Amino acid sequence: MTGPGRGPALTAGTPRRAPAQVRFTAAVAVLAAGLTAWTALPAGSGRAGTRPLLVLAIISAVLTVTQLAASLFAARTEVRPRLDAAAYRSPLATSVRRTAAGGLALPWPQALIVSALALEALHPARPWHTAVLGAVLLAFVLTLHLADSGDGARVLRPQLPLLVAGLGLAALSAGAALLPPAGSGWLAVAAAIAAVLVAGLAVPLG
Amino acid sequence: MLTAGPSRPAGVDWHLSGLARNLVTLGLAALFLAVVTRRPEFAGLAAPALLVLLRRPRQPPGEVTVTLAQDDLQLTEGDQGAVLVKVQGPAGTTVRPRLHPAAWITAGAARPGADGWHRLPFRARHWGSRPAGTLELILHDRWRLMQGRACVPLPAISCLPRPARLSSQVVLSKLPARLGEHVARMPGEGTEFAGIREFVPGDRQRRINWPATTRRGTLQLNTFASERAQVTVLLMDISTDIGTAGESTADLAVRATIGVAARYLAARDRVGLICVGRHLRWVAPGTGRRQADRILAMATTDSGDGDPLPSVTRLPAAALPPGALIIVVSALLSLRLVEALRELRERGFATIVIDVLTTEPDIGSVWQRRRDRTMARLARRVWRMEQEAIRFSLRELGIPVVYWDGRSSLDEPLAPYTRRKLVDRA
């Protein structure tokens, strides 16, 4: 059964399996929790502003997982629109629902990423710690996408060389930061950014 | 049946995907912190995100080709059907379809099938011909950085009403002289043994009962009952429609009418329909599959033909052949119809009413004032008494009224009249 349309028939990323999506959601929850805990360590060594940022990170992590679970529940439940007569609600219930929906619609994953990075910056410099945080953050972002889209990990195969190269650069920059400073910090940062750009242009892709 | 064209283009609205937004956030925040804190490890942390983002693809095409089909051609209330969708577009793009159903159907999760077809199951909860809803397509490019959204309105789907179950029949004691399958009291050419009588010249010799002839000494003949067809006219009253959608009085009336018509047509009776809605429409009694289709079409569609109900003074005589059994399916809320039933009875028709009134006036919630609720209760009590009076007056006229709740089989309420033949005492 083929139509006269242009191009090949589009398929789902991989056959969608609900348990896999549940597993990805659980993985997102674990990664969000680990991320928050990792950036909070070591406790008490952060500068001023660490505590509010930690609270923001925890709230963001919880609401990210809630957001994901809600969309997963909505996708797995049969959609049954209410008829008009049954759709009337009290103003209080309506406002509560609107507030909850509006709160869940905010970009909580991005808030979690920013707060985690800011927490890391508020702690004393530990390059290996930051490199591990980078790996966990990347895993969180990719797993979140898989859980949200319902596709399998196979859809990320085209990006694999870039991700490997990026992680290599992250390891290199962490290693460079461990060495005794040869010049100003600006120079090291500029060198790292230049390395990223060069790698982006050089990595071959099919 | 889905009446979509073979293929159609659908415009796609592309924007950054959630993955891309998160990677941008990660990369920019890490770069910002690297510059502010002068810590190169943050620039390294941004490397994977920036490398992926540097491969941002060219602008994806603005439209894809969508092909729609339906697997079940005939759909009845409560049946599960499925919309099949195939999307064609640039290579490497993945698609996730989702059905946003109209209020009368329930949609399930989409499942990818073979050969690029996606199956979107749904369950029709209410008969009729209405649009099924909207098909939403979520597309991702090869790098998962761009996400597209396309909406395709689905065409109307026709769903037939679920006929009421009926396995027995109300049969009149006197049937018109038409060949059929109901055993009549009159002797005739049927297969049902009726008795023995003395042979008279002209009788068929093959019907001679030889044992009886031997016993009595004269030629005795077997006689058989004639088999006649009944003329049944259904009067479907949908002039008032109260109750929740899907279980309203009109819904029940349509289901009962379709079920009764199917049962009588299966018994090779002649069946006609008078539809009392906004207009008065009717189908003269007939038999066969085409008559079933005519009755189904009239019961389920409002073509706008016929005489406007306010201008009608009496039921059409051509739709009411003499000796017909009239089965009325009504909530008995229209006093004009009640008067018409009285007139039918006066004209000598055997009539039986299937009452489909399953709801009562609402007296409001507990939050209303006590006095208002008391008045509402009183009004409902008066309304109940009026309904009782209407049904009592019909029974007094010799018109049985049976109640059907819409869920059980129609055999239960009609049982007192299907066990024996209905004697027409007009």
Contacts between the chains, C-beta under 8 A, distances in Angstrom:
chain1	res1	chain2	res2	distance
A	1	B	69	7.7
A	1	B	86	7.1
A	1	B	115	5.9
A	1	B	117	6.5
A	2	B	86	7.9
A	2	B	115	7.7
A	2	B	116	8.0
A	3	B	6	6.1
A	3	B	7	4.2
A	3	B	65	6.5
A	3	B	67	4.0
A	3	B	86	6.2
A	3	B	88	6.5
A	4	B	6	7.0
A	4	B	7	5.6
A	4	B	65	7.9
A	5	B	7	4.9
A	5	B	9	7.8
A	5	B	64	7.6
A	5	B	65	2.5
A	5	B	66	7.7
A	5	B	67	6.7
A	5	B	88	3.7
A	6	B	65	6.0
A	6	B	88	6.3
A	6	B	89	7.8
A	7	B	64	7.6
A	7	B	65	7.3
A	7	B	88	4.8
A	7	B	89	5.0
A	7	B	90	5.6
A	7	B	91	6.8
A	8	B	88	6.5
A	8	B	89	7.9
A	8	B	91	5.7
A	8	B	116	7.7
A	9	B	86	5.5
A	9	B	87	7.0
A	9	B	88	5.4
A	9	B	115	7.1
A	9	B	116	2.8
A	9	B	117	7.9
A	10	B	64	7.1
A	10	B	87	4.5
A	10	B	88	6.6
A	10	B	89	5.2
A	10	B	93	5.4
A	10	B	94	6.3
A	10	B	95	4.1
A	10	B	116	7.0
A	10	B	139	7.1
A	11	B	94	6.4
A	11	B	95	7.2
A	11	B	112	6.2
A	11	B	116	5.9
A	12	B	94	6.0
A	12	B	95	6.7
A	12	B	96	6.0
A	12	B	112	4.4
A	12	B	118	7.2
A	13	B	94	4.4
A	13	B	96	7.9
A	13	B	140	7.1
A	15	B	112	5.8
A	16	B	96	7.9
A	16	B	111	7.6
A	16	B	112	6.7
A	18	B	109	7.9
A	75	B	98	7.9
A	75	B	109	6.4
A	76	B	109	6.5
A	78	B	106	5.3
A	78	B	107	6.6
A	78	B	108	5.4
A	78	B	109	8.0
A	79	B	99	7.3
A	79	B	100	7.2
A	79	B	101	5.7
A	79	B	106	6.9
A	79	B	107	4.5
A	79	B	108	8.0
A	80	B	106	4.8
A	81	B	101	6.3
A	81	B	102	7.3
A	81	B	103	4.8
A	82	B	103	7.5
A	83	B	103	5.5
A	83	B	244	7.4
A	83	B	245	5.6
A	84	B	103	7.7
A	85	B	244	6.9
A	85	B	245	7.8
A	107	B	21	7.2
A	109	B	18	7.7
A	109	B	22	5.6
A	110	B	21	6.6
A	110	B	22	6.2
A	110	B	25	4.4
A	113	B	22	6.5
A	113	B	25	5.2
A	113	B	26	5.3
A	113	B	29	6.5
A	114	B	25	6.5
A	114	B	29	5.1
A	117	B	26	7.8
A	117	B	29	4.9
A	117	B	30	6.0
A	117	B	33	5.7
A	117	B	42	7.4
A	117	B	45	7.7
A	118	B	29	7.9
A	118	B	33	7.3
A	120	B	33	7.9
A	120	B	42	8.0
A	121	B	33	4.8
A	121	B	36	7.5
A	121	B	37	5.3
A	121	B	39	7.5
A	121	B	42	7.3
A	125	B	37	7.8
A	125	B	39	5.6
A	125	B	41	7.6
A	127	B	39	7.8
A	127	B	41	4.3
A	130	B	39	7.4
A	130	B	41	4.3
A	130	B	42	6.5
A	130	B	45	6.0
A	131	B	41	6.3
A	131	B	44	6.9
A	131	B	45	7.1
A	133	B	45	6.9
A	134	B	30	7.6
A	134	B	44	7.0
A	134	B	45	3.6
A	134	B	48	7.3
A	137	B	26	6.0
A	137	B	45	7.3
A	138	B	26	7.6
A	138	B	48	5.1
A	138	B	49	7.2
A	141	B	19	6.7
A	141	B	22	4.5
A	141	B	23	6.3
A	141	B	26	6.3
A	141	B	49	7.6
A	142	B	19	7.4
A	144	B	18	7.5
A	144	B	19	7.9
A	144	B	22	6.8
A	145	B	17	7.5
A	145	B	18	6.2
A	145	B	19	4.0
A	145	B	22	7.5
A	145	B	144	6.5
A	148	B	18	5.9
A	149	B	96	7.0
A	149	B	138	7.9
A	149	B	140	6.8
A	149	B	144	7.8
A	150	B	96	6.7
A	151	B	94	6.7
A	151	B	96	7.9
A	151	B	140	7.8
A	155	B	94	6.6
A	155	B	140	7.5
A	155	B	144	6.3
A	156	B	144	7.0
A	158	B	92	7.9
A	158	B	142	5.7
A	158	B	143	6.3
A	159	B	52	5.5
A	159	B	55	7.8
A	159	B	143	6.4
A	159	B	144	7.3
A	162	B	48	7.2
A	162	B	51	4.4
A	162	B	52	5.1
A	162	B	55	6.4
A	163	B	48	5.3
A	163	B	51	7.5
A	163	B	52	6.8
A	165	B	47	7.8
A	165	B	48	7.9
A	165	B	51	5.9
A	166	B	47	4.2
A	166	B	48	2.8
A	166	B	49	7.2
A	166	B	50	7.4
A	166	B	51	4.4
A	166	B	52	7.2
A	167	B	47	7.7
A	167	B	48	5.7
A	169	B	44	5.5
A	169	B	47	3.8
A	169	B	48	7.8
A	169	B	51	7.8
A	170	B	41	7.7
A	170	B	44	4.1
A	170	B	45	5.7
A	170	B	47	5.2
A	170	B	48	6.7
A	171	B	44	7.4
A	172	B	44	6.6
A	173	B	40	5.1
A	173	B	41	5.3
A	173	B	43	6.0
A	173	B	44	2.6
A	173	B	45	7.7
A	173	B	47	7.2
A	174	B	41	4.8
A	174	B	44	5.9
A	176	B	40	6.1
A	177	B	39	6.7
A	177	B	40	5.2
A	177	B	41	4.5
A	177	B	44	7.9
A	184	B	38	7.6
A	185	B	38	2.9
A	185	B	39	7.0
A	185	B	40	7.4
A	186	B	38	6.2
A	188	B	38	7.5
A	188	B	40	3.9
A	189	B	34	4.9
A	189	B	35	6.0
A	189	B	38	6.1
A	189	B	39	7.5
A	189	B	40	5.1
A	189	B	42	8.0
A	189	B	43	5.4
A	191	B	40	7.0
A	192	B	34	6.9
A	192	B	40	4.3
A	192	B	43	3.4
A	192	B	44	5.5
A	192	B	47	7.8
A	193	B	31	6.9
A	193	B	34	7.6
A	193	B	43	5.2
A	195	B	47	7.6
A	196	B	43	6.8
A	196	B	44	7.9
A	196	B	46	6.8
A	196	B	47	4.6
A	196	B	50	5.2
A	196	B	51	6.8
A	197	B	54	7.9
A	199	B	47	7.0
A	199	B	51	6.1
A	200	B	50	6.6
A	200	B	51	4.9
A	200	B	54	3.9
A	200	B	55	7.7
A	201	B	54	7.6
A	203	B	51	6.7
A	205	B	55	6.6
